[in-house]
Amino acid sequence: MPPANRVDTVGNEPAATVVEIAGGLRFPEGPIALPDGDVLLVEIARGTLTRVAPSGTTTVVASLGGGPNGAAIGPDGACYVCNNGGFRWQGDALFALRPAGQAEDYRGGSIQRVDLQTGVFRTLYSKVDGRDLSAPNDIVFDRQGGFWFTDPGTRRARQEDRGAVYYATIDGNSITEAIFPMHHPNGIGLSPDEMTLYVSETQTGRVWAFDITGPGQVARKPEYPNGGALLAGLPGFELLDSLAVDGAGNVCVASPYRGAIVVISPAGHVLRYVEMPDRLPTNICFGGPDLTTAYVTLCQHGTLARFAWPEPGLPLNFLATWKHGAMGKCP
């Protein structure tokens, strides 16, 4: 496990040449670059799972309600969505939309399974050990076909929940709490060898690394309350959102308000900041034939964009074998 808090940044890169694919999106997150060139994403404020063609044409795959927040393709070809239950929104001259805590009609958090062929969806999980899920956020599948996901909790006027990381299976029969407590865990990803789980915390500006000992199991270290090792703690006002891992094992994290993607090595070194033309980048994923195209959701202006990435991204489990129209029906 890397030493904690290595912040040896070499400075900012020149702003990337970013090409807008689609605009007018209602707080997009959770992009998935499909092999056919389309991108799946969620629109949190619209409550939808949306498909974006390379031309920029958008199609609603499913109207999920609440607050769909993160998504991943599972071993059965279906899309699994983290639903936070709904945000309250605020806007101003600079930011058209920003989450402002729990919605008045908040309905509870859940994991939803969406059949991409029919748009039929169902709730797979809404509880763990008898407790309600609060606000599931981001999700990643391992090679065994199970998935890790973050739940940062919801924020109310004078209260907020403690966050956790969970592991579950797609049959709807097994969900366990793997890591607790955390302070607003958000992005989640796996190292190339799947021996390390990475989790970003939004409010603290930290990325944590956990040694994986089995499906849904991590070794707990005594140094920190959450049992992880600190991969990087970023200085200044650095809020962290979702992340992706590239083929070299670097952790690439969206940094809202900084307006950049921060790239952290497996040893905990901050390698570079890739500046975005938007103050609220929230997610990054990799696609294209050689996985050297980065797709980013930019929420200050509600856009999906792409730009060249210098290294191939890490292939996501079950995505390479996905075929358009090959979805099975919801069980």
Buried (B, 14 or more C-beta within 10 A) or exposed (E): BBEBEBEEBEEEBEEBEBEBBBBEBBBBBBBBBBBEBBBBBBBBBBBBBBBBBEEEEBEBBBEBBBBBBBBBBBBBBBBBBBBBBBBBBEEEEEBBBBBEBBBEEBEBBBBBBBBBBEBBBEEBBBEBEEEEBBBBBBBBBBEEBBBBBBBBBBBEEEEBBBBBBBBBBBEBEEBBBBBBEBBBBBBBBBBBEEEBBBBBBBBBBBBBBBBBEEBBEBEBBEEEEBBBBBBBBBEEEBBBBBBBBBBBBBBBBBBBBBBBBBBBBBBBBBBBBBBBBBBBBBBBBBBBEEBBBBBBBBBBBBBBBBBEBEBBBBEBBBBEEBEEEEBEEBE
